[in-house]
Amino acid sequence: MAEKKAGEMKEKKTPMTGEEISREIIRPTLVLFFCGFIVTAILAMVYQTTDPVIRASAAQERSASLQKVLPASDAFDEVLTPEMLAKEGFSVPGTVSAVYRGTAGGELAGYAIVVEPKGYGGKMNLIAGIDLHGAMTAVTLVAQNETPGLGSRASEPAFLGQYAGVSHNDGLEVVKKAPKRKGDIQAMTGATVTSRAVTRGIADALQMAADLLEKEDR
C-alpha cells in the first residue's frame, strides 16, 4: 500500500533558477540566432557578388544564340513579351514566349523568336530565326529534358536542319517516312512526340513572324 501511494504521488518539479534559464534556454537561442544571422549575411554577400556575373553570362549566351539563328543582324532590340505583343493587337501563338527584333545598320533584318513547346519530357526552349521573307534561317535548341538517345537528338543539326528555308505558307507536317515536299519534317526514330513538339513551336514562330512582317508591310 505504501508503495502504491508513493507511485501515485506526483513529483514536484523544482523551478529553474535564473542561471539555469540563461544557460539552457537563452544562451543557445542567442547562439542559433547569431549563427543564422551570419550565414544569411554571407549568403547575401555571395549573391550580390555572383548575381551580376550570372546575369551577364546569361545575357552573353542569349546574345550568341540570337546571333546564331539570325546572322544577318548586328543588333537586337529589347525583348517583346507576349503581353506587349497582345497590347499591339497581335494574336500570339501559344508556344511563343519572346520576340527579338534583329537589325542591321539600324534597319530591320528579321526576327529571333523564342518558343517553348511541351515535349515528351516537359517544356523545351528553342530560338528560331526568320528573315525578311518569312523564311527560317536557323533554329537552336537552348534547353530540353527529352529522353537521352531519343528525343534529346532534337538538338542535332540532322534534325533541326530540316527547318532551314521553310516559311509559314509551307504548312509544316511531321512525317515518319522520307519527306516528299518542303514542309515535311521527318520525325526522329522513337521520338515522334518530341519531333511534333519542336515542329509545333517552329510553326508558331513562323506564324508570329508572318504577322509581324505583315505589319511592317514586308
C-alpha positions in Angstrom: 0.0 0.0 0.0 2.8 2.4 0.9 4.5 1.6 -2.5 1.2 2.3 -4.3 0.8 5.6 -2.6 4.3 6.5 -3.4 3.8 5.7 -7.1 0.7 7.8 -7.3 2.4 10.9 -5.8 3.4 13.4 -8.4 6.9 14.6 -8.2 7.1 18.3 -7.7 9.4 19.9 -10.3 11.8 22.4 -8.8 11.6 25.8 -10.7 14.6 26.7 -12.7 16.9 29.3 -11.4 17.8 32.4 -13.4 21.2 31.0 -14.1 19.8 27.7 -15.4 17.3 29.6 -17.7 20.2 31.6 -19.1 22.4 28.6 -19.6 19.8 26.2 -21.0 17.4 28.5 -23.0 18.6 32.0 -23.6 22.3 31.3 -24.5 21.5 28.5 -27.0 18.8 30.7 -28.6 21.2 33.6 -29.0 23.9 31.4 -30.4 21.4 30.0 -33.0 20.2 33.5 -33.8 23.7 34.9 -34.4 24.7 31.8 -36.4 21.7 32.2 -38.6 22.3 36.0 -39.0 25.9 35.4 -40.0 25.0 32.7 -42.5 22.3 34.9 -44.0 24.7 37.8 -44.3 27.3 35.6 -46.0 24.8 34.2 -48.5 23.6 37.8 -49.3 27.2 38.9 -50.0 27.8 35.9 -52.2 24.5 36.6 -54.1 25.4 40.2 -54.6 28.8 39.2 -55.9 27.7 36.4 -58.2 24.3 37.6 -59.4 25.7 40.3 -61.8 28.2 37.7 -63.2 25.4 35.1 -63.7 23.2 37.7 -65.4 26.0 38.9 -67.6 26.8 35.3 -68.6 23.2 34.5 -69.4 22.9 37.7 -71.5 26.0 36.7 -73.4 24.7 33.3 -74.1 21.4 34.6 -75.2 23.1 37.2 -77.5 25.2 34.4 -79.0 22.1 32.3 -79.6 20.2 35.2 -81.3 23.2 35.9 -83.5 23.5 32.2 -84.4 19.9 32.0 -85.7 19.8 35.4 -87.3 23.4 36.1 -88.5 22.4 39.0 -90.8 21.7 41.1 -87.7 24.3 43.1 -85.9 22.0 44.2 -83.0 18.7 43.2 -81.4 16.1 45.4 -79.9 14.7 44.8 -76.4 12.6 41.7 -75.9 8.9 41.8 -76.7 6.8 39.7 -74.4 3.5 38.0 -75.4 1.8 40.6 -73.2 3.4 43.5 -75.1 2.6 41.9 -78.4 -1.0 41.4 -77.4 -1.3 45.1 -76.5 -0.2 45.9 -80.0 -3.1 43.8 -81.4 -1.2 40.6 -82.3 -2.7 37.2 -81.7 0.3 35.5 -80.1 0.6 31.7 -80.7 0.6 29.5 -77.6 4.3 28.5 -77.5 5.8 31.9 -78.3 7.4 33.4 -75.1 9.6 36.2 -76.5 10.4 38.1 -79.7 13.6 39.9 -80.6 13.7 42.3 -83.5 17.0 41.9 -85.3 18.5 44.9 -87.1 21.5 45.5 -89.4 22.7 49.1 -89.7 19.6 50.2 -87.9 17.3 48.5 -90.4 15.1 45.5 -89.8 16.9 42.3 -90.7 14.4 39.7 -89.3 13.1 38.3 -86.1 14.5 35.8 -83.5 11.6 34.2 -81.8 11.7 32.1 -78.6 9.2 29.3 -78.4 8.6 26.8 -75.5 6.6 23.8 -76.8 5.8 20.9 -74.5 7.8 17.8 -75.4 7.8 14.3 -74.0 10.0 15.3 -71.0 8.4 18.7 -70.4 8.8 22.2 -71.7 11.5 22.8 -74.3 13.2 26.1 -75.2 14.1 27.0 -78.8 15.1 30.1 -80.7 14.1 30.4 -84.3 15.5 33.0 -86.7 13.2 34.3 -89.5 14.4 36.6 -92.3 12.5 39.5 -94.0 10.9 37.0 -96.5 9.4 35.0 -93.6 11.8 32.1 -94.2 13.6 30.2 -91.4 17.3 31.0 -91.3 18.2 28.6 -88.4 17.0 27.0 -85.2 18.8 26.4 -82.0 17.6 24.2 -79.1 18.6 26.0 -75.9 17.1 23.7 -73.3 15.3 20.4 -73.2 14.6 17.4 -70.9 13.9 14.8 -73.5 14.8 11.1 -73.3 18.6 10.6 -73.8 19.4 9.0 -77.1 15.9 9.6 -78.5 14.2 12.9 -78.0 17.5 14.5 -76.9 18.6 14.2 -80.6 16.4 17.1 -81.4 19.4 19.4 -80.9 21.3 17.7 -83.6 21.8 19.5 -87.0 20.5 16.5 -88.9 17.0 17.2 -87.3 17.0 20.9 -86.9 18.5 21.5 -90.3 15.2 20.3 -91.8 13.6 23.6 -90.9 16.0 25.8 -92.8 14.3 27.8 -95.5 10.7 26.8 -94.6 8.1 29.5 -94.2 4.6 29.8 -92.8 3.0 29.1 -96.2 4.7 25.7 -96.4 2.4 24.2 -93.8 4.8 22.1 -91.6 3.9 18.5 -91.0 5.7 15.7 -89.2 6.1 12.5 -91.3 7.7 9.2 -90.5 9.0 8.5 -94.0 11.2 10.4 -96.3 9.8 14.0 -96.9 8.0 14.5 -100.2 7.6 18.2 -100.0 9.2 21.3 -98.5 7.0 21.4 -95.4 7.5 17.8 -94.4 9.7 17.2 -91.4 10.9 13.7 -90.9 10.4 12.5 -87.3 13.3 11.2 -85.3 13.0 7.4 -84.8 11.4 6.6 -81.5 10.8 10.3 -80.7 7.7 11.3 -82.6 6.3 13.3 -79.6 9.5 15.4 -79.5 9.5 15.9 -83.2 5.9 17.1 -83.2 6.6 19.4 -80.3 9.5 21.1 -82.0 7.6 21.4 -85.2 4.6 22.9 -83.4 7.0 25.5 -81.8 8.6 26.3 -85.2 5.2 26.6 -86.9 4.1 29.1 -84.1 7.4 31.1 -84.6 6.7 31.3 -88.4 3.1 32.4 -87.8 4.3 35.1 -85.4 7.0 36.3 -87.8 4.4 36.4 -90.7 2.1 38.6 -88.6 5.0 40.9 -87.6 6.2 41.2 -91.2 2.7 42.0 -92.4 2.6 44.9 -90.0 6.0 46.1 -91.3 4.5 45.9 -94.9 7.1 43.4 -95.9 
